[in-house]
């Protein structure tokens, strides 16, 4: 039980720059999936 209390005390607050990094990373990931999906549909799945 003492170990859990020590871990909780070591937790640092969330910085605003970390929030921006998380938001931009998720946004970039979603945009990348959309772009790759479009490219796959155009070049690999299209009927020539």
Backbone as numpy.savetxt, mean C-alpha at the origin, in Angstrom:
# Nx Ny Nz CAx CAy CAz Cx Cy Cz
3.29 -11.53 31.27 2.45 -10.32 31.27 3.33 -9.07 31.27
4.46 -9.13 31.92 5.33 -7.96 31.97 5.88 -7.61 30.60
6.13 -8.63 29.77 6.69 -8.41 28.45 5.72 -7.60 27.58
4.43 -7.88 27.67 3.43 -7.15 26.88 3.38 -5.68 27.29
3.51 -5.41 28.56 3.48 -4.03 29.03 4.70 -3.26 28.54
5.85 -3.93 28.48 7.05 -3.27 27.97 6.91 -2.95 26.49
6.32 -3.85 25.73 6.13 -3.62 24.29 5.18 -2.44 24.07
4.12 -2.37 24.83 3.17 -1.27 24.68 3.80 0.08 24.99
4.71 0.12 25.91 5.35 1.38 26.26 6.29 1.86 25.17
6.80 0.95 24.33 7.75 1.31 23.29 7.09 1.79 22.00
5.78 1.72 21.91 5.07 2.13 20.69 5.19 3.64 20.53
5.55 4.05 19.30 5.71 5.48 19.03 4.48 6.01 18.30
4.19 7.29 18.42 3.03 7.85 17.72 3.24 7.86 16.20
2.13 7.88 15.49 2.12 7.87 14.03 2.39 9.29 13.52
3.41 9.45 12.68 3.76 10.76 12.14 2.91 11.08 10.92
2.63 12.37 10.66 1.86 12.74 9.48 2.53 12.32 8.17
3.85 12.32 8.11 4.54 11.92 6.88 4.30 10.44 6.60
4.16 9.64 7.66 3.88 8.22 7.47 2.49 8.02 6.89
1.54 8.85 7.29 0.20 8.77 6.72 0.24 9.07 5.23
1.00 10.10 4.85 1.11 10.43 3.43 1.76 9.30 2.65
2.81 8.69 3.22 3.48 7.59 2.54 2.54 6.41 2.32
1.74 6.09 3.33 0.81 4.98 3.21 -0.24 5.29 2.14
-0.79 6.50 2.17 -1.82 6.88 1.19 -1.27 6.86 -0.23
-0.07 7.42 -0.43 0.51 7.44 -1.77 0.87 6.03 -2.23
1.33 5.19 -1.33 1.68 3.82 -1.70 0.44 3.03 -2.13
-0.63 3.17 -1.38 -1.87 2.48 -1.74 -2.42 3.03 -3.05
-2.41 4.34 -3.21 -2.89 4.95 -4.45 -2.07 4.51 -5.65
-0.75 4.50 -5.50 0.12 4.07 -6.58 -0.12 2.61 -6.93
-0.34 1.79 -5.93 -0.63 0.38 -6.17 -1.92 0.18 -6.94
-2.96 0.91 -6.58 -4.24 0.81 -7.28 -4.12 1.28 -8.71
-3.45 2.42 -8.92 -3.26 2.94 -10.27 -2.44 1.96 -11.11
-1.41 1.37 -10.52 -0.59 0.40 -11.24 -1.40 -0.82 -11.65
-2.27 -1.30 -10.77 -3.12 -2.44 -11.12 -4.05 -2.10 -12.27
-4.61 -0.90 -12.27 -5.51 -0.49 -13.35 -4.76 -0.40 -14.67
-3.58 0.24 -14.65 -2.79 0.38 -15.87 -2.36 -0.99 -16.39
-1.88 -1.85 -15.53 -1.48 -3.19 -15.97 -2.67 -3.98 -16.50
-3.82 -3.84 -15.87 -5.02 -4.51 -16.37 -5.39 -4.04 -17.76
-5.31 -2.75 -18.01 -5.61 -2.22 -19.34 -4.60 -2.73 -20.35
-3.31 -2.71 -20.00 -2.28 -3.19 -20.92 -2.46 -4.68 -21.25
-2.82 -5.48 -20.26 -3.05 -6.90 -20.50 -4.23 -7.09 -21.44
-5.31 -6.33 -21.22 -6.47 -6.44 -22.09 -6.15 -6.01 -23.52
-5.37 -4.98 -23.67 -5.07 -4.46 -25.01 -4.10 -5.38 -25.75
-3.04 -5.82 -25.10 -1.98 -6.53 -25.82 -2.08 -8.05 -25.73
-2.59 -8.60 -24.66 -2.60 -10.06 -24.52 -3.95 -10.69 -24.78
-5.01 -10.02 -24.42 -6.34 -10.63 -24.54 -7.13 -10.13 -25.74
-6.59 -9.24 -26.52 -7.32 -8.71 -27.67 -7.32 -9.73 -28.80
-8.39 -9.74 -29.55 -8.52 -10.61 -30.73 -7.99 -9.86 -31.94
-6.86 -10.29 -32.45 -6.26 -9.58 -33.61 -6.94 -9.97 -34.87
